Each structure stands twice: as structure tokens, then as C-alpha cells.
Amino acid sequence: MITKLKKLPKELKNILDVISSLAEPQGVRVYLVGGIVRDLLLGRTNLDLDIVVEGDAAALAQALAQRYSAKFTRHHAFGTATVFFDNHKIDFATARKEYYSRPGVLPAVEPSDLRDDLFRRDFTINAMAISLNKNDYAKLIDFYSGSRDLKQKLIRVLHNRSFSDDPTRILRAVRFEQRFSFKIEKKTLGLIKEAAAQEALRCVHAHRLRDELVLILKEPKPCRNVKRIGALTGFLFINKSLKVNKRIYGLLCRVEKTIGVYGKKFGGLRKVDAWLIYLIGLMIGLKREEIAKFVQEFDFRKGDRIRVLSAKDSLAGISCLDKNVKPRDLYRKLFPLSLETILFFYAYYSGKTIRRQIELFLGKLIHIRLKVKGSDLKALGFQPLVLYGKVLEGLLDAKIEKKLATKGEELKEAKHIFHKLLLKQPV
């Protein structure tokens, strides 16, 4: 494995060497574990370093932090610590075993050795380690034949209780299967179906389900993940009415294409939260109150809740864009919405007219802002103040229609609008 470790960036390789040198005088044994070991064997890039220590992980992490003058945080309850560098972080954990009091809850833990620590993990391919100890540095430790399953392209659990202990592993099994184009091993697949029949995912806290769902929707090809989950377990953990039928799957595939179009044509705009567009597509067939309940109970951030609900609330109104409208009306219709919501509509409405108008907004209208403010009107002595809102509203329309470019042009137009409004004021 020494050649595999050499493929890491030099900075990270040097840090691993320092960890090794610090572990020996502390009398602890230390290992690189988890996804990075898997990805090193697969030849994939992964810079998330997880370290397991047979001993005091926090003390070793603190010594590393002091060596590099890096930020250090410690979590006493879990025997873990994190060291933060400029461009990455390294997580340390004391080797431990787990006990589940009932399905779906977080486990109780106690210190143990590397074998127990690897046994508590989700799948064999994630239960390998690389020694960082002087006497066997870079040795692959594979108690549970994870390297064999990597070669055979299989997702396999370590024991029969795996999905009852932690049902979120069902979602992770699908995520890894689709990411690597592997297959879920036959017995493991049977255990998933048993857990699905018992609605095991409904035992899991909503926050943990939310995190797993977001990870799935952040995968490069989330449509395949959604289709596979729909076939294996369904989305009862979100809502009993939610079914991934051909219509929903087709919509999610269009979302995927839409995100590609956005990147090619409008890459200069901000990066979108693509996962949120997929989430909107997944949820859009539910009732408004069902969506509101879901985003509230799963405790999505306020901004995410607003974007999801605004798509449902604005869906019917966007259909008016199937006819050509004036640029100012297009602006008023789309400007209040997030990019994610707008791109969802691009995927949802496949008509050429709606899509053309969304592209017009994104390409030419989205950045339009007034240079003139209410304070500018006040400085000019405009009275009464009650007209300011109407002046600015009319000025925005004029800026869009007449393509006003400078503040001077806006002020000139504002005076014209103001005098027209004064003429309409009652004497």
C-alpha cells in the first residue's frame, strides 16, 4: 500500500508521517480507515482523512495540532477530535465497539480495538484500514474481505443485524452501488428487503434521514439512486403518498439535463444547489401541506424550506409564460424566485416558449437593478413621499423596456414618471 499512499498530495502524506512519529512515543497504535482506504484501492480521489487510534485519539490529535499550530476541537462524549488545516481537516477517533438499544437510534459506544471498530461499519468495502505504525507502516488490514468485494464489485454488510441496527445503511448501500456501478450482494439485498418490509427507515430520526437524502441527491447521477430506492424500499419515510413513478423519474431526468444546460449557457451566474432542484422534483406531486410538514419535521434550513415551498406555490402561475410576455412582466414573475426554483420550472415545463423566456431572463434580465434609490428622490425634493414606491416601480419597468444604462438616465426617467403621477393626484 505504500505506493497507494504516495498518490496522496505531498502535504497529506507528510502529515501521515508526522502522525506516525507522534503515535509511537504515546504508546498508541494508529490507522487510516474508511472511505479513503477504499478509494485508494479503487484509484479514486479522496482527501477525507479519518484516523482510528487504539488509545487516546484526542491526545494524539492535540499533539498534531500543536506541531502544526492548527485549530483543534475535541468531543469528549465520543472520544473524537478534529484538526483543521488550511485546506482540509483530519478526524481522529478512539477505536470503539457499538451497542444498539433499539433499531434506528444512535448507538452506545465503548473503547475497544481496531477489529471491533471496523466491524461496526456499514459495508466490507468501508471496513479496511492502513497501518500508520512504524513496525508495519502502510500495511493493509482487511479482516472482513473488503478488498475481495471491491474486486468483485459487491456491496456487502458485515453482519445480519446491520440494517436493523442502522436502517440508514439501506440508503448508503444504494448510494455506493450506484456511485461505483457495483451490485448489492445477494444476501445483503435480502436483508434490505426484510428491513423495507418492516418499514425500518421510519424508526430513524428525521434529521439523520434528511442528511442521507441530501447525500443521495448530491451524487453525480442522483436519478439512478432515486429509481433504485423507489424500487427497493420506496420513500415512505418521507410520505406514504410519495411514489417514484415514470412521471417523477422522467422529471428528475429532465432536471439532470437542465443542470447541464445551466452550466453551459449560464455558468457565469452563481453555482446552484443542484440537490435542492432534485428534491423539489421528488416532492412536487405532494400537497402543499404535506411538503410543508416534511421540510419542517426534517428541519431543513429556512432558506431551503422557502425555495422548496415557493416552487409549489408558483407552479401554476409560471404556466402563463407559455405565451410571450413583456420583458418587464417576465422579470416580475421570475425575479422573486431562487435560481433553483427557476431551473426546476425549466425542467418541469418542457414547452419551448417557457424555456425560451426563462433563458431570456437568465441571460439578460436577472442582473437588472435600479441605481436610483429613494434617497436620490428625496435629495431631488420629490414630494409627497407616498409616491416613491410607485415611482421606483415605474422606473424599474422603464429600465427594462427602455434599457436605461446610467443613473443619469434613470433620474431623468424618474422625474418624468413623478410628474405624470402628480397630475393624477387629486387636487
C-alpha positions as CSV (number, residue, x, y, z in Angstrom):
1,M,0.0,0.0,0.0
2,I,3.0,2.3,0.2
3,T,2.6,3.1,-3.5
4,K,-1.1,3.9,-2.9
5,L,-0.2,6.3,-0.1
6,K,2.3,8.1,-2.3
7,K,-0.5,9.1,-4.6
8,L,-1.9,11.4,-1.9
9,P,-0.8,15.1,-2.1
10,K,2.6,15.5,-0.6
11,E,1.3,17.7,2.2
12,L,-1.2,15.0,3.4
13,K,1.5,12.3,3.0
14,N,3.8,14.3,5.2
15,I,1.1,14.8,7.8
16,L,0.5,11.0,8.0
17,D,4.2,10.5,8.5
18,V,4.1,13.0,11.4
19,I,1.1,11.2,12.9
20,S,3.1,8.0,12.8
21,S,6.0,9.6,14.5
22,L,3.8,11.1,17.2
23,A,1.9,7.9,17.9
24,E,5.0,5.8,18.9
25,P,6.1,7.8,22.0
26,Q,2.5,8.0,23.1
27,G,2.3,4.2,23.1
28,V,-0.8,4.1,20.8
29,R,-1.4,2.4,17.5
30,V,-2.9,4.4,14.7
31,Y,-4.6,3.6,11.4
32,L,-6.0,5.3,8.3
33,V,-9.6,4.0,7.9
34,G,-12.8,4.1,6.0
35,G,-13.7,5.6,2.6
36,I,-10.2,6.9,1.8
37,V,-8.8,3.3,2.1
38,R,-11.5,2.1,-0.3
39,D,-10.8,4.9,-2.8
40,L,-7.1,4.4,-2.7
41,L,-7.6,0.8,-3.7
42,L,-10.0,2.0,-6.5
43,G,-7.7,4.7,-7.7
44,R,-10.2,7.4,-6.9
45,T,-9.5,10.8,-5.4
46,N,-10.5,11.2,-1.8
47,L,-8.9,13.7,0.6
48,D,-11.1,13.0,3.7
49,L,-8.7,11.5,6.2
50,D,-10.1,9.5,9.1
51,I,-7.8,8.2,11.7
52,V,-8.6,5.5,14.3
53,V,-6.4,5.2,17.4
54,E,-6.1,2.3,19.7
55,G,-5.7,4.6,22.7
56,D,-6.4,8.3,23.3
57,A,-7.3,9.8,20.0
58,A,-7.8,13.3,21.3
59,A,-4.3,13.4,22.9
60,L,-2.8,12.4,19.5
61,A,-4.9,14.9,17.6
62,Q,-3.9,17.6,20.1
63,A,-0.2,16.8,19.6
64,L,-0.6,17.0,15.8
65,A,-2.4,20.4,16.1
66,Q,0.4,21.7,18.3
67,R,3.0,20.6,15.8
68,Y,1.3,22.5,13.0
69,S,-0.2,25.3,15.1
70,A,-3.5,24.2,13.7
71,K,-7.0,24.6,15.2
72,F,-8.2,21.6,17.3
73,T,-11.6,20.6,18.6
74,R,-12.4,17.8,21.0
75,H,-15.6,15.9,21.5
76,H,-15.3,14.2,24.9
77,A,-18.6,12.3,24.8
78,F,-17.5,10.4,21.6
79,G,-13.7,10.1,22.1
80,T,-13.2,12.0,18.9
81,A,-11.3,15.1,17.8
82,T,-10.7,17.1,14.6
83,V,-7.6,19.0,13.5
84,F,-8.2,21.8,11.0
85,F,-5.6,22.8,8.4
86,D,-5.9,25.5,5.8
87,N,-7.4,23.3,3.0
88,H,-8.6,20.2,4.8
89,K,-9.3,18.6,8.1
90,I,-8.4,15.2,9.8
91,D,-10.8,13.4,12.1
92,F,-9.5,11.3,14.9
93,A,-11.5,8.7,16.8
94,T,-10.7,6.2,19.5
95,A,-11.3,2.6,18.4
96,R,-14.6,1.5,19.7
97,K,-17.4,-1.0,19.6
98,E,-21.1,-0.2,19.5
99,Y,-24.3,-1.4,21.1
100,Y,-27.8,-0.6,19.7
101,S,-30.6,-0.5,22.3
102,R,-33.2,-0.5,19.5
103,P,-33.3,-0.1,15.7
104,G,-32.6,3.3,14.3
105,V,-31.2,5.0,17.4
106,L,-27.6,6.2,17.8
107,P,-25.5,3.5,19.5
108,A,-23.9,3.4,22.9
109,V,-20.1,3.0,22.5
110,E,-17.1,1.9,24.5
111,P,-13.4,1.8,23.7
112,S,-12.1,-1.3,22.0
113,D,-9.6,-2.3,19.3
114,L,-9.3,-1.9,15.6
115,R,-11.1,-5.2,14.7
116,D,-14.2,-4.1,16.7
117,D,-14.0,-0.6,15.2
118,L,-14.1,-1.9,11.7
119,F,-16.8,-4.4,12.4
120,R,-19.2,-1.6,13.4
121,R,-19.0,-0.1,9.9
122,D,-21.6,-0.3,7.2
123,F,-20.0,-2.4,4.4
124,T,-17.0,-4.6,4.0
125,I,-15.5,-2.1,1.4
126,N,-15.6,0.6,4.0
127,A,-14.2,-1.7,6.8
128,M,-10.5,-1.7,5.8
129,A,-7.6,0.1,7.4
130,I,-4.0,1.1,6.5
131,S,-1.5,0.9,9.4
132,L,0.5,4.1,10.2
133,N,2.6,2.3,12.8
134,K,6.4,2.2,12.4
135,N,6.6,-1.6,12.5
136,D,4.1,-2.2,9.7
137,Y,3.6,1.2,8.0
138,A,1.3,1.1,5.0
139,K,0.1,-2.5,5.6
140,L,-3.5,-3.1,4.5
141,I,-5.6,-4.5,7.3
142,D,-8.7,-6.3,5.9
143,F,-10.4,-8.5,8.5
144,Y,-13.6,-8.7,6.5
145,S,-12.5,-9.3,2.9
146,G,-13.4,-5.8,1.7
147,S,-10.7,-5.9,-0.9
148,R,-12.2,-9.1,-2.3
149,D,-15.6,-7.4,-2.5
150,L,-14.0,-4.4,-4.2
151,K,-12.6,-6.6,-6.9
152,Q,-15.9,-8.4,-7.3
153,K,-17.8,-5.1,-7.3
154,L,-20.1,-6.1,-4.4
155,I,-21.8,-4.1,-1.6
156,R,-21.9,-6.5,1.4
157,V,-22.9,-5.9,5.1
158,L,-20.7,-7.2,7.9
159,H,-23.5,-8.9,9.8
160,N,-27.2,-9.8,9.7
161,R,-28.3,-7.1,12.1
162,S,-26.7,-4.3,10.1
163,F,-29.9,-2.8,8.7
164,S,-32.0,-3.2,11.8
165,D,-29.2,-1.6,13.9
166,D,-29.0,1.4,11.5
167,P,-31.6,1.5,8.7
168,T,-29.9,4.4,7.0
169,R,-27.4,1.9,5.7
170,I,-30.2,0.9,3.2
171,L,-29.8,4.3,1.6
172,R,-26.0,4.2,1.8
173,A,-26.0,0.7,0.1
174,V,-27.8,2.2,-2.8
175,R,-25.6,5.3,-2.9
176,F,-22.4,3.2,-3.1
177,E,-23.9,0.7,-5.5
178,Q,-24.8,3.4,-8.0
179,R,-21.7,5.5,-7.4
180,F,-19.3,2.7,-8.2
181,S,-21.6,0.7,-10.6
182,F,-21.4,-2.2,-8.1
183,K,-24.1,-4.7,-7.2
184,I,-25.6,-5.3,-3.8
185,E,-24.6,-8.8,-2.7
186,K,-27.5,-11.3,-2.8
187,K,-27.8,-11.9,1.0
188,T,-27.4,-8.2,1.7
189,L,-30.2,-7.4,-0.8
190,G,-32.4,-9.9,1.0
191,L,-31.7,-8.1,4.3
192,I,-32.6,-4.8,2.7
193,K,-35.9,-6.2,1.5
194,E,-36.7,-7.6,5.0
195,A,-35.9,-4.2,6.6
196,A,-38.0,-2.4,4.0
197,A,-41.0,-4.8,4.7
198,Q,-40.7,-3.8,8.3
199,E,-40.6,-0.1,7.3
200,A,-37.3,0.2,9.2
201,L,-36.4,3.6,7.9
202,R,-39.4,5.1,9.8
203,C,-37.6,4.3,13.0
204,V,-34.8,6.7,12.2
205,H,-34.7,10.3,13.4
206,A,-35.8,12.7,10.7
207,H,-32.5,14.7,10.9
208,R,-30.4,11.6,10.0
209,L,-32.8,10.7,7.2
210,R,-32.5,14.3,5.9
211,D,-28.7,14.1,5.8
212,E,-28.7,10.8,4.0
213,L,-31.3,12.0,1.5
214,V,-29.2,15.1,0.7
215,L,-26.1,13.0,0.2
216,I,-28.1,10.9,-2.3
217,L,-29.3,13.9,-4.2
218,K,-25.7,15.3,-4.3
219,E,-24.4,12.2,-6.1
220,P,-23.3,12.8,-9.7
221,K,-26.3,10.7,-11.0
222,P,-29.0,11.0,-8.4
223,C,-31.8,9.9,-10.7
224,R,-30.4,6.3,-10.7
225,N,-30.3,6.4,-6.9
226,V,-33.9,7.6,-6.6
227,K,-35.1,5.0,-9.0
228,R,-33.3,2.2,-7.1
229,I,-34.6,3.4,-3.7
230,G,-38.1,3.6,-5.2
231,A,-37.9,0.0,-6.3
232,L,-36.3,-1.4,-3.1
233,T,-37.9,0.5,-0.3
234,G,-39.9,3.4,-1.6
235,F,-40.0,6.8,0.1
236,L,-42.4,6.0,2.9
237,F,-40.0,7.7,5.3
238,I,-40.9,11.0,3.6
239,N,-44.5,10.5,2.9
240,K,-46.8,7.5,2.3
241,S,-48.1,9.1,-0.8
242,L,-44.7,9.6,-2.5
243,K,-44.1,7.1,-5.2
244,V,-41.4,7.3,-7.9
245,N,-43.4,6.6,-11.0
246,K,-42.5,7.2,-14.6
247,R,-43.6,10.8,-14.5
248,I,-41.5,11.7,-11.5
249,Y,-38.5,9.7,-12.8
250,G,-38.8,11.5,-16.1
251,L,-39.0,14.8,-14.4
252,L,-35.8,14.1,-12.4
253,C,-34.0,13.1,-15.6
254,R,-35.1,16.5,-17.1
255,V,-33.7,18.2,-14.0
256,E,-30.4,16.5,-14.7
257,K,-30.4,17.8,-18.3
258,T,-31.4,21.2,-17.1
259,I,-28.5,21.5,-14.7
260,G,-26.2,20.6,-17.7
261,V,-27.8,23.4,-19.8
262,Y,-27.4,25.9,-17.0
263,G,-23.7,25.1,-16.6
264,K,-23.1,25.5,-20.4
265,K,-25.2,28.6,-21.0
266,F,-25.2,30.5,-17.7
267,G,-22.0,29.4,-15.9
268,G,-21.2,33.0,-15.0
269,L,-24.1,33.0,-12.6
270,R,-23.8,31.5,-9.1
271,K,-23.4,27.8,-8.5
272,V,-26.8,26.3,-7.8
273,D,-27.7,23.8,-5.1
274,A,-28.5,21.0,-7.6
275,W,-29.6,18.6,-4.9
276,L,-32.4,21.0,-4.0
277,I,-33.8,21.0,-7.5
278,Y,-33.9,17.2,-7.4
279,L,-35.7,17.4,-4.0
280,I,-38.3,19.8,-5.4
281,G,-38.8,17.4,-8.3
282,L,-39.2,14.5,-6.0
283,M,-41.7,16.3,-3.8
284,I,-43.7,18.4,-6.3
285,G,-46.6,15.9,-6.6
286,L,-47.4,16.1,-2.9
287,K,-49.9,18.5,-1.5
288,R,-48.6,21.8,-0.3
289,E,-49.3,21.0,3.4
290,E,-47.5,17.6,3.0
291,I,-44.4,19.4,1.6
292,A,-44.5,22.0,4.4
293,K,-44.8,19.2,7.0
294,F,-41.8,17.4,5.5
295,V,-39.4,20.3,5.3
296,Q,-40.4,21.4,8.8
297,E,-40.1,18.0,10.5
298,F,-36.9,17.1,8.7
299,D,-35.6,20.5,9.9
300,F,-34.3,21.8,6.6
301,R,-32.7,25.3,6.8
302,K,-35.1,28.2,6.4
303,G,-33.7,29.2,3.0
304,D,-34.1,25.6,1.7
305,R,-37.7,25.4,3.1
306,I,-38.6,28.7,1.3
307,R,-37.2,27.5,-2.0
308,V,-39.0,24.2,-1.9
309,L,-42.3,25.7,-1.0
310,S,-42.0,28.6,-3.4
311,A,-41.8,26.1,-6.3
312,K,-45.1,24.5,-5.2
313,D,-46.7,27.9,-4.7
314,S,-45.6,29.4,-8.0
315,L,-46.1,26.3,-10.2
316,A,-49.4,27.2,-11.7
317,G,-48.5,30.9,-12.1
318,I,-45.5,30.1,-14.3
319,S,-47.7,28.4,-16.8
320,C,-48.7,31.8,-18.1
321,L,-45.2,32.0,-19.7
322,D,-46.2,29.6,-22.4
323,K,-47.2,32.8,-24.2
324,N,-44.8,35.6,-24.9
325,V,-45.0,38.3,-22.3
326,K,-43.3,41.7,-22.0
327,P,-39.8,41.6,-20.5
328,R,-41.0,43.6,-17.5
329,D,-43.7,41.1,-16.7
330,L,-41.2,38.2,-17.2
331,Y,-38.9,40.0,-14.8
332,R,-41.6,40.5,-12.1
333,K,-42.6,36.9,-12.4
334,L,-39.2,35.3,-12.1
335,F,-37.1,37.8,-10.1
336,P,-38.5,36.9,-6.7
337,L,-37.7,33.2,-7.2
338,S,-34.4,31.5,-6.5
339,L,-32.3,30.1,-9.3
340,E,-33.1,26.6,-8.0
341,T,-36.8,27.2,-8.3
342,I,-36.5,28.8,-11.8
343,L,-34.4,25.9,-13.1
344,F,-36.9,23.4,-11.7
345,F,-39.6,25.2,-13.8
346,Y,-37.3,24.9,-16.8
347,A,-37.3,21.1,-16.3
348,Y,-41.0,20.9,-15.3
349,Y,-42.4,22.8,-18.3
350,S,-40.9,21.4,-21.4
351,G,-42.6,23.8,-23.8
352,K,-40.2,25.8,-26.0
353,T,-41.8,29.2,-25.2
354,I,-41.5,28.9,-21.4
355,R,-37.9,27.6,-21.7
356,R,-37.0,30.4,-24.1
357,Q,-38.4,33.0,-21.7
358,I,-36.5,31.5,-18.8
359,E,-33.3,31.7,-20.8
360,L,-34.1,35.3,-21.7
361,F,-34.4,36.1,-18.0
362,L,-31.3,34.3,-17.0
363,G,-29.3,35.7,-19.9
364,K,-30.4,39.3,-19.9
365,L,-32.7,40.3,-17.1
366,I,-31.6,38.7,-13.9
367,H,-28.9,41.3,-13.1
368,I,-31.1,44.3,-13.6
369,R,-31.2,46.6,-10.6
370,L,-32.1,50.2,-10.2
371,K,-29.2,52.6,-9.5
372,V,-31.7,55.2,-8.2
373,K,-32.9,54.8,-4.6
374,G,-35.5,56.5,-2.5
375,S,-32.8,58.7,-1.0
376,D,-32.0,60.0,-4.5
377,L,-35.6,61.0,-5.0
378,K,-35.6,62.7,-1.6
379,A,-32.5,64.6,-2.5
380,L,-34.2,66.0,-5.6
381,G,-37.1,67.2,-3.3
382,F,-39.8,64.9,-4.7
383,Q,-43.0,65.3,-2.7
384,P,-45.1,63.6,-1.5
385,L,-43.0,60.7,-0.2
386,V,-46.0,58.4,-0.6
387,L,-45.4,58.4,-4.3
388,Y,-41.8,57.0,-4.0
389,G,-42.9,53.4,-4.3
390,K,-44.9,53.9,-7.5
391,V,-42.0,56.0,-9.0
392,L,-39.5,53.3,-8.3
393,E,-41.9,50.6,-9.6
394,G,-42.5,52.5,-12.8
395,L,-38.8,53.3,-13.1
396,L,-37.9,49.6,-13.0
397,D,-40.4,48.9,-15.8
398,A,-38.8,51.7,-17.8
399,K,-35.3,50.5,-17.2
400,I,-36.2,47.0,-18.5
401,E,-38.2,48.3,-21.5
402,K,-36.0,51.2,-22.5
403,K,-32.7,49.6,-21.4
404,L,-31.7,52.6,-19.3
405,A,-28.0,52.2,-18.6
406,T,-26.8,55.1,-16.4
407,K,-28.0,56.6,-13.2
408,G,-28.5,59.9,-15.0
409,E,-30.9,58.2,-17.5
410,E,-32.8,56.7,-14.5
411,L,-33.1,60.1,-12.8
412,K,-34.4,61.7,-15.9
413,E,-37.0,59.0,-16.3
414,A,-37.9,59.2,-12.6
415,K,-38.7,62.9,-13.0
416,H,-40.9,62.1,-15.9
417,I,-42.8,59.4,-14.0
418,F,-43.1,61.6,-10.9
419,H,-44.7,64.4,-12.8
420,K,-47.1,62.1,-14.5
421,L,-48.1,60.7,-11.1
422,L,-48.6,64.2,-9.7
423,L,-51.0,65.0,-12.5
424,K,-53.1,62.1,-11.4
425,Q,-53.1,63.2,-7.7
426,P,-56.5,64.6,-6.5
427,V,-56.5,68.4,-6.1
